[in-house]
Amino acid sequence: MRIAVLSDIHGVLPALEAVLAEPDVTAADLIVLTGDMAAGPQPVETLDLLVSLGERALWVNGNADRELVEVARGKGSAYPISQWAGERLRDDQVELLAALPLSRALDLGALGRTLFTHATPRRDDEMILVDSAIERWAEVLDGVEADTVVLGNTHMPFLRLVDGRLVVNPGSVGMPYGTAGAHWALLETGSGAVTLRRTPFDARAAAERIVAESGYAEVEQWVSEYVTATHSDVAALRAFGKAEGRPG
């Protein structure tokens, strides 16, 4: 099997369309969605496109997905884009996101037992980074029965070993940190190969389309920050390191 892993789409429909048009994604046996799919400027359209993948898609809950459900059910959000997006979801989309599991596990040939989750196997918003201490990794993965762990959340792609386990972060399709483009990963169960991939797309054209189609009041500012610009991975690591509990 060949498995495409897409994470942190964040309602950026043109980026998602670019990835889904990749030959290796079109031909993939399975497309795993590791959370934070719709919290962004095109939430309804993004979810509709993902649903159209049918049984080829395996979905996992992300913290932003949970927050959209909370907004749709009357709880406010501290993030204006999530508040707006959650208020626009249809009932069927709310129910879809509400039913998503924290993680999914599959037996994947040479990759062994593979766990797909958003942030960590125990929480959908917990920070764990490529340069986190091995003791921190041991804490987060304690009791997890998996040879390979695939997660997202931090929007930065990486591969690393943690005490013999392979950990994969495909990066973000819609809000990448560090390098522009839509990031994803390809897993091959026969060889055990994992490839971090990046799909270029016309960010300026995407921004213009999002501004024209979204309806979000602050959409121009949003796309200028997350579509036509790319946040530094160094700055993100520093900020997320504080969130992980590292000394300032």
LUMBADO-439335 format. One line per 10 residues: number of its first residue (from 1); their letters; for each residue x, z, y of N, C-alpha, C, O. Coordinates in steps of 0.02 Angstrom, whole numbers, plus 50000, padded with zeros to 5 digits. Atoms other than C-alpha are relative to their C-alpha. Layout:
// LUMBADO-439335
NUM = A = X Z Y X Z Y X Z Y X Z Y; ...
// end
This chain:
// LUMBADO-439335
1 = MRIAVLSDIH = 50041 50000 49939 50000 50000 50000 50043 50000 50063 50098 50027 50064; 49970 49997 49933 50046 49972 50181 49949 50034 50046 49891 50014 50049; 50044 49958 49960 49974 50099 50302 50024 50000 50072 50081 50016 50087; 49985 49996 49928 49968 50084 50491 49973 50066 50026 49916 50085 50012; 50021 49936 49971 49961 50248 50585 49996 49993 50076 50045 49975 50108; 50013 50005 49928 49886 50250 50760 49980 50069 50025 49936 50101 49996; 50014 49934 49973 49883 50407 50866 49992 49997 50075 50020 49952 50108; 50003 49990 49927 49835 50461 51042 49985 49935 50037 50022 49914 50081; 50022 50062 49967 49743 50303 51093 49973 50016 50070 49983 49977 50117; 50025 49975 49936 49658 50399 51234 49958 49949 50039 49965 49942 50100
11 = GVLPALEAVL = 50048 50043 49967 49526 50270 51270 50029 49942 50038 49997 49916 50084; 49969 50058 49967 49647 50133 51324 49988 49939 49955 50029 49922 49912; 50023 50054 50045 49556 49987 51245 50048 49942 49995 50061 49918 49940; 49954 50057 50007 49679 49846 51288 50061 50016 49956 50085 49973 49919; 49943 49981 50042 49822 49942 51206 49980 50001 49927 50017 49978 49883; 50025 49999 50069 49718 49972 51050 49990 49929 49973 50009 49914 49917; 50011 50069 50022 49668 49789 51042 50066 49965 49984 50070 49926 49937; 49935 50031 50012 49850 49737 51054 50029 50022 49933 50057 49982 49897; 49974 49975 50064 49899 49848 50907 49959 49972 49942 49988 49951 49892; 50042 50025 50055 49751 49795 50800 50011 49926 49987 49997 49902 49932
21 = AEPDVTAADL = 49985 50071 50010 49803 49614 50827 50068 49987 49967 50083 49931 49948; 49935 50007 50034 49976 49646 50753 49989 49978 49927 49946 50006 49893; 50010 50023 50069 49992 49551 50587 50006 50057 49949 49968 50058 49900; 49992 49946 50048 50054 49708 50498 49943 50050 50001 49931 50085 49952; 50059 49957 49997 49903 49805 50558 49940 49963 49971 49900 49992 49935; 50055 50040 50028 49782 49665 50518 50003 49999 49924 49951 50000 49891; 49992 50004 50072 49854 49659 50342 50004 50068 49966 50006 50072 49905; 49992 49934 50029 49867 49847 50317 49941 50018 49954 49884 50000 49968; 50052 49978 50046 49772 49922 50172 49959 50057 50030 49900 50065 50014; 50032 49941 49971 49732 50077 50273 50026 50009 50071 50085 49998 50085
31 = IVLTGDMAAG = 49980 49983 49931 49734 50124 50458 49981 50073 50011 49922 50091 50010; 50012 49928 49990 49754 50310 50488 50001 50014 50075 50047 49994 50111; 50008 49982 49929 49696 50377 50656 50012 50075 50006 49970 50115 49985; 49981 49929 49999 49784 50542 50692 49981 50034 50066 50021 50071 50095; 50028 49960 49947 49676 50603 50835 50010 49977 50071 50052 49934 50085; 50002 50015 49928 49644 50594 51022 49986 49926 50012 50024 49891 50045; 50018 50071 49997 49557 50427 51010 49968 49979 50065 49984 49926 50092; 50046 50025 49949 49433 50422 51154 50005 50033 50068 49972 50010 50115; 49997 49965 49936 49480 50543 51294 50041 49958 50049 50101 49967 50055; 49968 50047 49954 49518 50410 51423 49948 49958 50034 49889 49975 50032
41 = PQPVETLDLL = 50045 50038 49956 49441 50275 51532 49949 49955 49965 49902 49932 49997; 50047 50043 50036 49352 50173 51396 49981 50033 49933 49994 50005 49880; 50012 49961 50061 49290 50303 51271 49950 49968 49952 49962 49966 49891; 50053 50027 50043 49131 50220 51206 50025 49936 49966 50017 49928 49905; 49976 50064 50027 49211 50048 51183 50055 50011 49949 50059 49976 49898; 49945 49985 50047 49364 50123 51098 49973 50024 49933 49995 50001 49881; 50029 49975 50062 49261 50218 50971 49962 49946 49963 49965 49943 49902; 50036 50054 50034 49152 50067 50936 50048 49953 49964 50033 49931 49908; 49951 50043 50033 49305 49962 50898 50029 50033 49938 50038 50001 49887; 49972 49964 50058 49377 50095 50783 49949 50005 49943 49967 49999 49885
51 = VSLGERALWV = 50053 49997 50051 49211 50115 50692 49993 49933 49964 49978 49931 49905; 50006 50066 50030 49210 49927 50662 50052 49987 49945 50045 49940 49906; 49951 50006 50053 49363 49951 50551 49972 50021 49932 50001 50004 49880; 50034 49980 50062 49246 50027 50422 50043 50045 49956 50076 50090 49981; 49966 49957 50048 49321 50102 50265 50076 49993 50002 50111 50031 49970; 49927 50007 49993 49495 50039 50311 50029 50057 50043 50089 50069 50041; 49976 49948 49954 49506 50181 50438 49990 50069 49970 49938 50085 49941; 50003 49930 50019 49545 50362 50395 50011 50041 50063 50063 50034 50096; 50000 49965 49936 49508 50480 50539 50020 50073 49993 50002 50106 49944; 49981 49929 49996 49584 50648 50586 49983 50025 50070 49990 49988 50119
61 = NGNADRELVE = 50019 49971 49937 49526 50763 50725 50061 50015 50044 50114 50035 50018; 49950 49979 49952 49630 50790 50883 49969 50049 50049 49908 50054 50054; 50026 49951 49953 49615 50922 51016 49957 49968 50054 49907 49997 50076; 50040 50034 49949 49550 50795 51143 49933 49976 49971 49883 49975 50007; 50063 50018 50033 49419 50736 51017 49954 50061 49998 49894 50056 50013; 50039 49937 50001 49361 50916 50996 49973 50015 50069 49915 50036 50076; 50021 49985 49932 49354 50936 51184 49944 49954 50022 49898 49976 50058; 50054 50046 49983 49245 50781 51204 49934 50023 49970 49882 50020 50002; 50060 49973 50033 49122 50855 51080 49974 50060 50039 49914 50067 50050; 50019 49941 49963 49122 51018 51176 49967 49981 50066 49917 50011 50086
71 = VARGKGSAYP = 50029 50023 49937 49087 50926 51339 49930 49972 49988 49883 49988 50024; 50065 50031 50016 48946 50825 51260 49947 50053 49983 49888 50041 49991; 50047 49947 50018 48869 50989 51201 49994 50053 50054 49967 50107 50042; 50014 49958 49943 48874 51069 51372 50057 50044 50025 50048 50079 50075; 49943 49960 49977 49045 51151 51388 50044 49957 50045 50058 49900 50029; 49960 50037 49954 49151 51098 51536 50072 49993 49977 50096 50029 49934; 49929 50011 50015 49329 51031 51529 50040 50007 50064 50017 49992 50119; 49955 49994 49943 49476 51068 51642 50030 49932 50019 50060 49925 50072; 49972 50066 49988 49525 50884 51630 49944 49952 50022 49899 49939 49982; 50055 50043 49976 49417 50767 51737 49986 49940 49956 49928 49922 49946
81 = ISQWAGERLR = 50010 50059 50042 49445 50617 51623 49963 50019 49936 49922 49980 49912; 50035 49977 50060 49387 50718 51471 49928 50018 50016 49883 50004 49977; 50068 49984 49980 49236 50783 51565 49958 49936 50006 49903 49932 49980; 50036 50063 49991 49186 50607 51614 49988 49965 49934 49933 49941 49920; 50006 50036 50064 49220 50532 51442 49951 50035 49954 49910 50001 49922; 50046 49964 50044 49128 50669 51348 49928 49992 50020 49884 49991 49976; 50069 50009 49977 48974 50646 51455 49973 49930 49985 49912 49920 49989; 50021 50068 50012 48967 50461 51409 49992 49982 49926 49966 49929 49910; 50005 50016 50071 48976 50469 51220 49927 50000 49977 49887 50041 49998; 50066 50000 50032 48821 50422 51122 49996 50056 49948 50047 50084 49928
91 = DDQVELLAAL = 50010 49946 50049 48747 50549 51002 50037 49985 49934 50066 50030 49904; 49967 50017 50062 48815 50454 50851 50075 50009 50005 50108 50027 49956; 49928 49991 49990 48990 50458 50925 50019 50074 50003 50071 50093 49977; 49988 49928 49998 48979 50644 50960 50000 50027 49929 50043 50067 49911; 50004 49975 50069 48926 50676 50780 50059 49976 49959 50085 50014 49917; 49941 50025 50035 49067 50566 50716 50060 50043 50013 50094 50065 49967; 49941 49960 49982 49200 50662 50811 49992 50072 49976 50041 50103 49955; 50011 49930 50020 49121 50831 50771 50013 50012 49926 50031 50067 49905; 49992 49993 50072 49135 50798 50585 50071 49987 49975 50084 49994 49915; 49933 50017 50023 49319 50751 50583 50038 50061 49976 50031 50115 50005
101 = PLSRALDLGA = 49961 49944 50026 49436 50861 50480 50065 50010 50039 50089 49964 50073; 49936 49985 49968 49594 50945 50546 50056 49960 49969 50104 49942 50004; 49948 50038 50034 49698 50852 50417 49972 49964 49940 49918 49980 49915; 50015 50036 50061 49692 50731 50272 50063 49993 49959 50117 49983 49988; 49942 50007 50044 49809 50723 50122 49988 49944 49949 49934 49939 49920; 50003 50054 50048 49845 50572 50013 50064 49999 49959 50117 50019 49984; 49940 50012 50041 49965 50538 49869 50020 49927 50010 49984 49881 49992; 49979 50067 49977 50065 50389 49931 50065 49978 49968 50114 49964 50003; 49943 50030 50035 50188 50332 49799 50066 50031 50018 50075 50092 50010; 49933 49976 49985 50368 50346 49856 50001 50050 50058 50050 50086 50065
111 = LGRTLFTHAT = 50004 49951 49946 50313 50447 50008 49976 50067 49976 49978 50117 50013; 50024 49937 50028 50241 50579 49894 49934 50021 50030 49898 49981 50060; 50061 49973 49970 50098 50691 49947 50010 50000 50076 50056 50032 50102; 49993 50010 49928 50071 50645 50129 49942 50031 50037 49884 50017 50023; 50050 49966 49961 49979 50753 50253 49996 49968 50069 50047 49962 50104; 50012 50028 49934 49903 50673 50408 49963 50052 50042 49911 50077 50021; 50032 49952 49955 49861 50788 50553 50015 49979 50071 50052 49932 50083; 49989 50019 49931 49858 50783 50742 50059 50037 50031 50108 50006 50053; 49947 49960 49968 49966 50925 50808 50041 50036 49947 50100 50021 49938; 49968 49968 50057 50008 51041 50662 49945 50011 49947 49886 50004 49963
121 = PRRDDEMILV = 50050 49990 50052 49922 51077 50496 49954 50059 50012 49902 50066 49979; 50042 49941 49990 49852 51239 50565 49960 50001 50065 49913 50040 50073; 50035 50002 49936 49796 51194 50743 50003 49930 50029 50053 49895 50022; 50001 50067 49973 49744 51036 50833 50035 49993 50068 50039 49938 50095; 49968 50002 49934 49836 51083 50994 50068 50035 50001 50095 50047 50055; 49936 49963 50003 49995 51170 50934 50058 49952 50014 50059 49896 49989; 49942 50041 49983 50160 51105 51003 50055 50007 49948 50076 50063 49930; 49940 50003 50041 50299 51053 50886 50035 49935 50018 50004 49882 50022; 49963 50056 49970 50437 50936 50944 50058 49978 49955 50077 50013 49909; 49945 50026 50040 50576 50829 50874 50060 50047 50002 50096 50052 49952
131 = DSAIERWAEV = 49942 49956 49995 50705 50955 50937 49981 50074 49991 50020 50118 50010; 50018 49931 50014 50610 51112 50886 50047 50029 49948 50071 49993 49903; 49954 49966 50047 50716 51239 50792 49972 49997 49929 49912 49996 49919; 50022 50003 50070 50711 51232 50603 49958 50060 49982 49913 50055 49940; 50041 49941 50013 50641 51408 50603 49928 49990 50024 49881 50012 49993; 50067 50015 49974 50496 51348 50709 49964 49951 49954 49904 49960 49941; 50030 50046 50048 50465 51203 50592 49979 50036 49936 49925 50023 49909; 50017 49962 50061 50469 51322 50444 49936 50040 50010 49895 50045 49964; 50061 49962 49984 50336 51429 50528 49939 49955 49999 49888 49971 49969; 50057 50046 49994 50223 51280 50566 49981 49971 49933 49922 49960 49920
141 = LDGVEADTVV = 50014 50032 50064 50239 51206 50392 49996 50049 49942 49992 50029 49884; 50004 49949 50052 50231 51369 50296 49937 49991 49958 49882 49989 49985; 50057 50007 50045 50120 51348 50144 49973 49929 49993 49926 49918 49955; 50024 50069 50003 50097 51161 50171 50030 49965 49940 50091 49962 49933; 49977 50036 50059 50109 51064 50009 50000 49926 50015 49950 49891 50005; 49994 50071 49983 50171 50895 50064 50073 49980 50000 50117 50019 50019; 49932 50028 49996 50324 50785 50047 50011 49965 50067 50068 49961 50091; 49997 50035 49935 50284 50690 50207 49944 50027 50044 49888 50037 50021; 50050 49977 49952 50195 50753 50362 49999 49951 50058 50050 49936 50088; 50009 50048 49946 50125 50631 50490 49957 50033 50053 49901 50055 50038
151 = LGNTHMPFLR = 50036 49966 49947 50071 50701 50658 50009 49963 50066 50051 49919 50071; 49995 50032 49935 50045 50651 50840 50005 50052 50054 50050 50095 50053; 50010 49949 49949 49995 50751 50994 50048 49996 50059 50026 50001 50116; 49951 49996 49945 50157 50741 51096 50017 49932 50030 50056 49929 50078; 49994 50067 49970 50152 50552 51130 50071 49973 49999 50087 49927 50037; 49931 50023 50005 50336 50529 51082 50017 49987 49927 50013 50033 49886; 49986 50015 50070 50385 50438 50921 50065 50030 49975 50115 50033 50012; 49938 49978 50030 50511 50514 50803 49993 50003 49924 49938 50006 49897; 49993 49986 50071 50568 50530 50623 50052 50055 49993 50104 50053 50026; 49948 49950 50014 50659 50684 50560 49986 50033 49933 49929 50032 49909
161 = LVDGRLVVNP = 50007 49961 50061 50690 50785 50403 49995 50073 50018 50028 50098 50063; 50008 49928 49992 50633 50965 50393 50004 50031 49931 49955 50033 49894; 49990 49969 50065 50706 51052 50242 49977 49955 49943 49942 49976 49897; 50015 50048 50053 50689 50896 50137 49935 49963 50008 49923 49914 49972; 50063 50035 49987 50518 50844 50204 50010 49950 50057 50045 49964 50105; 49998 50049 49947 50498 50687 50307 49943 50014 50048 49885 50021 50027; 50051 49991 49949 50405 50714 50471 49999 49938 50044 50052 49915 50067; 50009 50063 49963 50337 50562 50563 49952 50012 50058 49898 50039 50049; 50046 50004 49944 50264 50550 50737 50000 49928 50024 50052 49903 50046; 50002 50070 49981 50205 50373 50776 50003 49987 50075 50009 49930 50096
171 = GSVGMPYGTA = 50005 50009 49928 50198 50405 50963 49928 49984 50020 49882 49993 49980; 50067 50010 49972 50049 50357 51072 49986 49926 50011 50027 49889 50038; 50022 50068 49985 49953 50194 51077 49984 49992 50074 50005 49943 50105; 50027 50009 49932 49875 50226 51248 50035 50036 50056 50028 50016 50114; 49966 49962 49947 49983 50353 51341 50071 50018 49978 50086 50077 49967; 49933 49987 50027 50164 50335 51284 50044 50037 50050 50039 50026 50111; 49949 49968 49960 50302 50447 51349 50068 49973 49978 50083 49971 49918; 49932 50021 50016 50478 50379 51359 50010 49925 50004 50054 49902 50039; 49992 50073 50003 50455 50193 51324 49931 49967 50005 49884 49988 49972; 50063 50035 49990 50317 50075 51381 49979 49963 49937 50020 49951 49892
181 = GAHWALLETG = 50027 50035 50058 50206 49985 51257 49957 50046 49958 49956 50107 49969; 50043 49962 50045 50085 50040 51123 50039 50017 49936 50060 49972 49900; 49959 49977 50057 50174 50143 50989 49957 50017 49940 49902 50043 49946; 50034 49985 50062 50123 50159 50807 50052 50001 49944 50111 49990 49957; 49953 49998 50056 50201 50174 50634 49971 49963 49940 49911 49959 49931; 50019 50035 50062 50199 50076 50472 50032 50036 49941 50093 50046 49939; 49977 49966 50060 50213 50166 50305 49991 49954 49940 49939 49921 49934; 50003 50041 50060 50250 50077 50141 50008 50045 49939 50060 50076 49930; 50000 49952 50055 50207 50172 49983 50046 49978 49943 50069 50021 49905; 49957 50023 50054 50309 50063 49866 50072 50020 50010 50104 50046 49964
191 = SGAVTLRRTP = 49930 49986 49985 50477 50084 49950 50011 50068 50032 50066 50095 50032; 49993 49938 49962 50441 50243 50048 50026 49989 50070 50043 50037 50105; 49974 50016 49933 50495 50153 50207 49950 50020 50053 49889 50012 50045; 50041 49985 49942 50430 50215 50373 50033 49967 50060 50093 49977 50073; 49973 50036 49942 50452 50106 50527 49960 50018 50062 49899 50013 50063; 50032 49988 49936 50416 50158 50705 49995 49934 50036 50045 49898 50044; 50012 50066 49970 50339 50009 50794 49977 50008 50072 49949 50059 50092; 50023 50002 49930 50304 49963 50975 49973 49932 50015 50007 49881 50005; 50033 50062 49983 50182 49830 51031 49998 49991 50075 49964 50028 50109; 50003 50012 49928 50213 49760 51205 49932 49970 50018 49902 49934 49978
201 = FDARAAAERI = 50059 50033 49974 50062 49710 51309 50005 49999 50076 50046 50035 50105; 49997 50008 49927 50030 49660 51489 49966 50060 50033 49905 50062 50038; 50028 49938 49973 50008 49830 51570 49962 49988 50065 49911 50021 50077; 50035 50013 49937 49959 49760 51739 49932 49969 49988 49883 49988 50019; 50064 50031 50016 49824 49649 51666 49953 50051 49967 49893 50052 49980; 50041 49948 50032 49765 49795 51559 49972 50047 50052 49913 50067 50048; 50023 49955 49947 49755 49906 51713 49943 49969 50040 49894 50002 50055; 50053 50034 49962 49653 49777 51808 49935 49998 49960 49881 50007 49988; 50060 50002 50042 49533 49760 51662 49967 50068 49995 49906 50074 50001; 50027 49932 50006 49514 49948 51642 49965 50019 50065 49910 50048 50064
211 = VAESGYAEVE = 50031 49985 49936 49479 49968 51828 49933 49965 50007 49885 49994 50033; 50062 50039 49994 49347 49832 51819 49945 50023 49953 49886 50019 49970; 50049 49986 50051 49262 49896 51662 49983 50074 49991 49931 50090 49962; 50007 49930 50019 49281 50085 51657 49941 50036 50031 49898 50061 49994; 50051 49959 49967 49167 50165 51786 50023 50070 50017 49986 50107 50050; 49973 49935 49983 49276 50320 51797 50022 50000 50074 50058 49955 50095; 49989 50000 49928 49287 50369 51981 50073 49998 50020 50091 49966 50070; 49929 49996 49983 49474 50404 51979 50042 49953 49956 50100 49966 49943; 49967 50043 50049 49518 50260 51864 50064 49968 50028 50112 49959 49991; 49940 50033 49973 49642 50176 51982 50060 50047 49999 50116 50027 49982
221 = QWVSEYVTAT = 49945 49951 50003 49746 50334 51996 50021 50011 49928 50081 50017 49914; 49985 49987 50070 49734 50361 51808 50043 49945 49970 50093 49958 49937; 49961 50054 50030 49796 50189 51760 50068 49993 50033 50116 49972 50000; 49935 50003 49968 49935 50197 51889 50048 50052 49971 50109 50043 49973; 49958 49947 50029 49998 50355 51803 50014 49988 49926 50068 50005 49902; 49993 50003 50073 49971 50312 51620 50003 49929 49970 50021 49922 49912; 49999 50068 50027 49957 50122 51601 50055 49958 50031 50095 49928 49994; 49948 50040 49968 50068 50037 51730 50065 50039 50010 50115 50010 50029; 49939 49958 49998 50192 50183 51730 50006 50036 49934 49958 50043 49897; 49987 49963 50062 50271 50279 51587 50036 50065 50016 50088 50065 50049
231 = HSDVAALRAF = 49969 49935 49987 50310 50464 51592 50066 50006 49962 50073 49979 49907; 49935 49989 50031 50487 50517 51552 49994 50045 49939 49960 50096 49940; 49999 49957 50059 50516 50585 51378 50039 50064 50013 50023 50116 49984; 49962 49940 49983 50643 50706 51451 49955 50051 50035 49955 50110 50018; 50046 49955 49965 50514 50778 51570 49947 50027 49953 49929 50086 49957; 50051 49978 50047 50385 50784 51431 50027 50053 49952 49993 50103 49939; 49970 49951 50045 50503 50876 51314 50009 50068 50034 49998 50120 50004; 49992 49938 49963 50540 51004 51448 49933 50036 50009 49928 50096 49999; 50066 49970 49990 50356 51032 51486 49971 50026 49934 49945 50081 49931; 50028 49979 50064 50305 51039 51303 50041 50057 49969 50014 50098 49933
241 = GKAEGRPG = 49960 49944 50024 50451 51153 51263 49976 50066 50028 49976 50116 49992; 50029 49938 49972 50378 51281 51382 49935 50017 49966 49921 50075 49951; 50064 49988 50034 50208 51258 51300 50012 50026 49929 49970 50062 49902; 49983 49976 50067 50294 51288 51132 50023 50073 50002 50023 50107 49951; 49978 49931 49993 50357 51454 51199 50074 50009 50013 50099 50065 50009; 49928 49994 49986 50538 51414 51240 50010 50032 50069 49968 50024 50113; 49986 49971 49934 50616 51509 51384 50010 49945 50051 50039 49893 50036; 49997 50051 49947 50605 51415 51550 50070 49983 50021 50080 49941 50065
// end
